[in-house]
Amino acid sequence: MKYTFTFLAILAGLLSHAQTDAGGHPVLHSIPMGEDTIGDCRLLANYYPLHNNVDDRTTSVYISDTPGIREMEKAATNLPADFFVLVRDNQIIKLILVNNYPDKYILVSTPGEDKPKFYQKRVKGDIAENRAIELVRSRLDSSATIVDGKLLFNGRHYSIMSNQDIKAAVIGLIKKEHFDSAPPSGTRLLTKAEIHERVLQETKEGGKLDFFTQIKGHEMDGIQVKPGLLDTRIDMALYSWGRACYEAGVADVDEAHAIFTEFKGRPLNIREREYIKLGFEKGLEK
């Protein structure tokens, strides 16, 4: 139960994919992975990546700016990988975390209630499929492969818990415990359209995401970003805006580009596209 604190803290931040604790500090960043329908409910799948979590100083699971292969391997198997949100009419019913280490269980929490409930998890395997895929794609180990449901990484073999089996276990638990017929908690989940509109409004002059008004007339002034790196104020404003989009829960870089295009009322130029992408991916913080 070593890492269950990370799940308990996301209640304060489920309106975006950059979850925060009660003090406003990021806990774990997550990526939406699709959804399924269960009766009149939706089950939203999410993945906690290693990238942008263990190498991010602001998260609760920070290891270092450049974790080594052994550190990444340990984090990949020890940290929770998958969580689900059961919603009806965009109101949260249950928060469901799949835990694999040191004990296998499914943790279910209801917003507004103090204590979560633990359920035995019957999915066999050493590592979640999404994690295994991320490790292979990370290129930390050039010989890493996935063959016949097993991951070879850093000279070790790990059996993989498939996304299908994980989802089946969660849906099975939902139906067995009748979570799909439980009343909504009253905690509302923002839709993609609502996040889009909120970011658009906050980007306008005076908004929380207005990084541009204050540099008018000085856009091309040079500033030191960090030792050895100089850039312009407009580039850093675009970077900060892209970073803010990530924190606000914008789904991906393409959506961030679409919002800024709507804000500008024209197609984006190369500089705008590149620096927004760099900010969204925290490129200068690595």
N, C-alpha and C positions, 0 to 999 in steps of 0.2 A: 504493500500500500504506500510505498515510498513517494510516488508521484501523484497521488490523488489530489493533493492540494492544488495542482494546476487546473484540474477540472472544476473544483469547487469555486475557484476564483473567477471563472469566466462568466458567472451569472451577471456581473456588473457590465460586461462588455459584449453581449451576444448580438447587439444591434450592428456589429461590424465583424469582420474576420480578424481584426487585431484586438484580441481580448485584453481587458485591463483588470487589475485588482481594485480593491476599494480605494486605494490611493491614486488611481489613475495610471499606474505603471503597467506596461505590457506584460502579459503572462505568457502566452504562446500565440504565435501567428498561425493561422490555418488557411486552408485552401478548399473552396467548395468543390465537391466531387460528384454532383448530380443529386437526383431525388427520385423517390418512388411514391406511389399512392397506396395508402392502406385505408380502405373505406372512404370516409370524407376527410381523412388526414393526409398530410404530406410528410414524408420522412426525408430530411435533408442530410446527406452524407458530407462529411468534412474530413480533411486530412491534416495532421500536424507535420509539416516537413522538418527535416533537420536544418536545411538551408534557411536562413533568416530567423532561426531560433537559437540553435547552439552557438552560432557565430554572431549573435546580436547581443550587445552588452545590456540592452534594456529588458531582455526577457528573463523569466525566472529559471531558465535552463541553460543559460550562457556557460560555455566552456572556455572558448578563446576566440580571437578574431580569425584564426586559421587552425581549427582543430586537426590533429593528426589522424591517421587512418585508424589507429587503435581506439582513439577517443570517439571517433564517428561510429565505429563498429559497436562499441559499448552503448552509446546513446541510441543507436538504431534498434537494439533489442530491449533496452531498459525503459525507454520513454514511450508513453501511450502514442499510438499512431492515428487511430480512427475514433471519431465521435459523431453522434447523430443528434438531430433536433427534430422532435415530433411536433408538428404544428397543425392547427386547424384555424382557417380564416386568418392566417398570419399571426396567431397567438400561440405562444409556446405551451405545450402540454408537458413534455418531458425532455430532459437532457440526458443523453445516453453515451457513456464512455466505455470503450472496450480496452481493458487493461490486460497486459500479458506478463508483466514482471513486477515484483518477484512472485506474485500470485496471479492466477488467471481468473478474472471475474468481469462482470458487466456492472458498472456503477450507474444507477439511475437517480436523477435528482429532479425535484419539482421546484421551479422558482417560487420563492416565498416560504419554503419549508427549510428548516434548519439542517436536518440530517438526511443524507442520501441513503439509498438501499443498495445492498450488494447481492448479486445473483451469480451463481456458478456459471462459468463460461465453458462450453464443451468444444470450442473450436481448437483443433490440434495444430501445432506448429510453433516455430521459434521466432518468426518474424512476419509482420504484416506484408501483404503483397505490395502496397504502395511504398513502403519503406525499402523493400528489396529493389524495386524498380528505381527509386531515387538513388540508392547506393551504386547501382550499375551505371546510371546516367551521370553520376558525379565524377567519374573517371579517376577517383582516388586510387582505385586498383584497376589497372588496365586489363587484367585477366578476369575481372568479375563477370560472372555469367549466371543466367537463370535457365536451368535445364530440368525438365520433369518435376516441376514443383519444388525445386531446391535452389537455394542461392549459394554460389561459391564466392566468398569474399575474404580477402586477406588470408587465404589458405585454409579457411574453415567452411564447412557446409552447414547450412541452416534450412530446415524445412519451412515452407511458406504457408501462411494462413491466407487463403485466397479471398479476394474481395467478395466473391459470391458466398463463401461459407460464413464470413463475418456478417454480411448483410442478412443472410438466412437466420443466423443465431439471434440477431437483434430483432428481426421481424417476428420470429418465433416467440421471443420473450414478450414482445408487445402484445401479441394475440393471446398468449397464455395468461398474462396478467391483466388483460383488457385495458391496456393503456390507451388504446385507440378510442375508447368510449369514455375516457376520463374528461372532466371539464377542463377548459383552458385555464391557464394560470393568471391571465390578465397582463402578462408580459408580452409585449408586441415585438415582432421581428420585422425590421424594415425590408421592403421589397427592393429589387434592383432598381426599379423606376424611382422609388422614393430616395434611394441613396444618390442616384443620378441628379435628381432635382435639388437635393440638399447641397451637394457639392457645387452645383452650378450657382445656386444662390449665394453660397458662402464665398465664391470666387469673385463676386461683384464687389465694387469699391466699398471698403469698410468691413467686408466680411472676414471671417476667421481664416479663409484661404486666399485672401487678397495679398499676395506677395509682390504686387506690381505697382500699385499706386505710389508707394513710398520711394520707388527708384525712378520715377518719371523724370526724364531729362538727364539721367545718369546711368542709363541702361548699359552703356558700353564701358563704364569705368571698371578698371581692373581691381580685383580683391584677392587676398590670399585665402584659399580654401583650407589648406593645411600646409605644413612645411614642404616646400618644393613644388607646390601646385598653385598656379594663378589662374583665375578665370574672370569672366565678366559678371556684373550684377544681374543681368537678365538671364544668363545661363543658370546662375544659382537660384534665381527666383523660380525658373521653370523646374529645376531639380527639386526645390522645396515643395512646389505644388504637386509634382508627381509623387513625392514621398508622402505628402498629406493625403493624397488620394488612396494610397495603399492603407494608411492608418484609418481612413474613413470607411473602408470596406468595399471600395470599388473592386469589381471582380477581377479585372485584368488590365493590361496596358492598353489593349484596343479600346476598352470602355473609357479609360482615362483620356485617350486621344479623342474619342467621340465627344466627351463632355467639353474638352477645351476647344474643339472645333465649333461646337454650338456656342460657346462663350465668345469666341472671336468672330464668329459669323463668316468664316472663310476656311479653306483648307489650310492645314498646318504646314509650315516650312520645315526643312530638314533639321534645323537647330531645335525647334520646338519639339518635334517628335523624338529626337535623340535624347534631349535632356529630361523630358518627362519620363521617358522609358528608364533612363539612368536613375532618376529619383525613385521611381516605382520599385526598382530592383535594388535600391540602396547601394548603387555602384561605387559611391565615394566613401562608403563606410566599411569597406572590406580591406 
